[in-house]
Amino acid sequence: MPSAEDAGLPTPPAPAVEAAQAPEVTTPATDSDSPLAATLTVPPLEGDAGEGGEWQLLVSKLQDWFASGAVQELWQQLRSPLIALAVLIGVVMLLKVYAGVIGAMQSLPLLPGLLELVGVIWLSRFAVTKLVYSKDREALLQDWSRRWESFRGRG
């Protein structure tokens, strides 16, 4: 298999790792010589008696990452999408609860008919008080148009 240099591709820069902590990468000799068949060996840190040193290396990298301020910068970038996601999850949960409450109300024997009767009574009362006289209709339409313009940001 040709290397990246033979193909004319630039080689990626090597990560900056201290000499004492530089991991060794060994590739087992296989017929296919796959670049995915690599083994990463991290030598033990000074003071570790035979331990691998991976945990201390991970902790030091995380401490450096937190100290560099990259976490705060990442939080600033992702704050708005995360808030939007939380609101979306909250709305979905609210709709599930609402659907459950409506389903429970629907299962009661007299409640759906009673609520329909209440709706018809309210609509009749609204029509008699607001829609019979032209003066009341004009006031209602002006109020609705004022609210619509206010909603659209023009009023």
Disulfide bonds with the S-S distance in Angstrom:
none
